[in-house]
C-alpha cells in the first residue's frame, strides 16, 4: 500500500486557493448577516407563532397576550413536531406562557411540558413547580400529568419526590396526584 504525502508547496497552494475562494465569497455571504432581521420582519406580520418562537429563541420581548387563539392551538397541537425541530425555542415560549393570565393557556402549557422531560428535565421541573402552585385546579391537574412523566425519567426519582415533598402544600398535592397515576414503586 502506497500513501501519497503532499509536499509543503502543494499544501501552501491548496491553503492559498481555499483562502482565495473564501475571500471571493465574502461579498455574497455578507447579506446573510441581515437574515435574522429580515426573518423577524417577515415572520412578525405573517405568522404570529413563528414570531413568538423566534422572539423566545433570541430572548426578544414579545407580548404573548397578542398570540391569537389559532396560534396557541397550533402550538399546543404541534408539540410532537416542535419538541424535535425547535425544542429550545418551544420550551422558552412555554416558559413565557407559564405566566400567562389565561387559565386555559397555563393549563395547556403544563401539559405540553411533558414533551420536554427527557431533553430539559431541570427547566421542566422549575416550570412545573411554578404551575403546581397555581391558583387554578385545572392548571395543577395538568402539572400533575407532566410531573408523572418527569418522575420516572429523573436521574434520581426518589430525590425528586423528596424535594417535591418539601415544597408548598399545592405542590405536594400535585406530587400526590402524579404519584397516584404511576405504577409501584414510584406510584402510591
N, C-alpha and C positions, 0 to 999 in steps of 0.2 A: 504494500500500500504506500502510495506516494502522497505526500502532503505538500501543497504549494505554499510557500511563505512569501508574502508580499514584501517587496523592497521598500525602504523608507521613502524613496522618491514616489513610488506608486501610492503609498499611504498619504503622503503630502498632497499629491494631485487629487486623490479622492476627497480628502478633507476640504481642500480649496473649492472643488466642484460643489460639494454639499453646501458650503457656506455661500457660494455664489447663487445657487438655486434658492436657498432660504432668503437671501437678501433681495432677490428679484421678486419673490412672492410677498414681501413685506407690504408694499402699497396695496396689493389685492386683499390682504388679510386685515388691513387697518380698519375698514368699516365694521368688522365683526366686533370691535370693542364697543360699538354703539348698539349692538344687537339687544342687550338686556333692556336698554331704554326704549328701543323700537318695540320689543315684545311687550313691555309694560304698557306702552301707549295703546297698542292694538288690542291686547287682552282685556284691558280695563273696560273698554266700551263694548266688546263683542261677547265675552264670556266671563261673567262675574265669578264663577267657581275657579276658573283658571287664574283670574286676577287675585283672588283671595289666597290660593295656593302659592302663587308667586310671591305675594307680599309676605306670607308666613315664612316661606323659604328664605327670603332675603332679610327678614326682620323689619320690613317696612310697616308703617302704620296702615291699617285697613279696618274700617268700621264694619264688623261682622253683622251688625244690625241691618246693613244695606243689602245683605245677601237675600235675594228673593227665595221664596219657598221652593221653587223649582230647582234652584241651585243647591239648596240644602238637601232636597230629596235625592238629587243626583249624587251628591257627596256620600250620603249615608247608604245608598243602594249600590254604590260603586266601590265599596271597601275591598271587595275581592280583588279588584284590579289595582286600586290606588295603594294598598299596603305593599304591593310588589313594585309598581312602577315609580311612585314618588312617595316612599314611606316617610322620609324626614319632613317634607313639606306638609303631608297629610297630618302627621302627628302634631306638628307645630300649629296647624289650623285647628285641630281638635282641642289643643291646649287653650287656644283663644275662645273657642266655643264653650268650653267648660265653665266659663264665667258669664255666658250669655244670659240675658234677662228672661228668655223664654224657656219655660219648663220643658216643653217638647224637644227643644234643641239640646238642652243639657241631658235629657233622657237618652236621646239617640247618640249623643257624644259618649255617654257612659257605656252604652252597648258597643259602640264602634271601637272603643279602646281594647276590647278583647282581641282584635285583629293584630295588635302590636305587642302582645305579651312575650313573644319569642325574640323580637328584634330590639325592643326598648323597654325591658321589664322595669327598670328603676323609674323611668319617667312615667310609665303607665301606673305604677303603684302610687306615685305622688299625685297624679291626676285623679285616680280612684279615691284616694283619701279625701281630697277636696270634695268630690261628688258624693262620697259616702256620708259626709257631714251636711249635705244639702238639706234644706227645709222641706223639700218635696219627697213624699214617699215613692213616687214613680221614679224619680232620679236615683234614689237609694236602692230601689229594687233592681234597676238596670246596672248600677255599680256592682251589686252583688253577683250578677251574671258574669261580668267581666272579671271580678275578683276570683270567681270559681274557675275561670280559665287560667288565671295567673298562678294560683296556689300550687297546683301540681307541677308547673313548669319552673318554679323558683329554684334557685341553686340550693337553698335550704328551706323547704316548705314549712318546717316546724319553727324556724326562726321568724319567718314572715308571719305565721299565725301568732307567735308570742308577741311580736312587735305590734300587730293589729289589736291584740288584747289590751295593750297599754294606751290605746287611743281613746278619744271621747266616746260617750255612750252610743251615739249614732253609728260611728264607725264599727264598734263592737257588734251592734245589731246587724250591720251589713256583713261582717265576717261570719256571724252565726248563720245568716241566710245562705251565704256562699257555701259554707261547710255542709249545710243540710242537703245541698244538691250534689255533693261529692261522695264517691264510694269510700268505705273504710280503707285504710286507717285515717286518711285526712278528713273524711267526712264524719259527721256525727249523726 
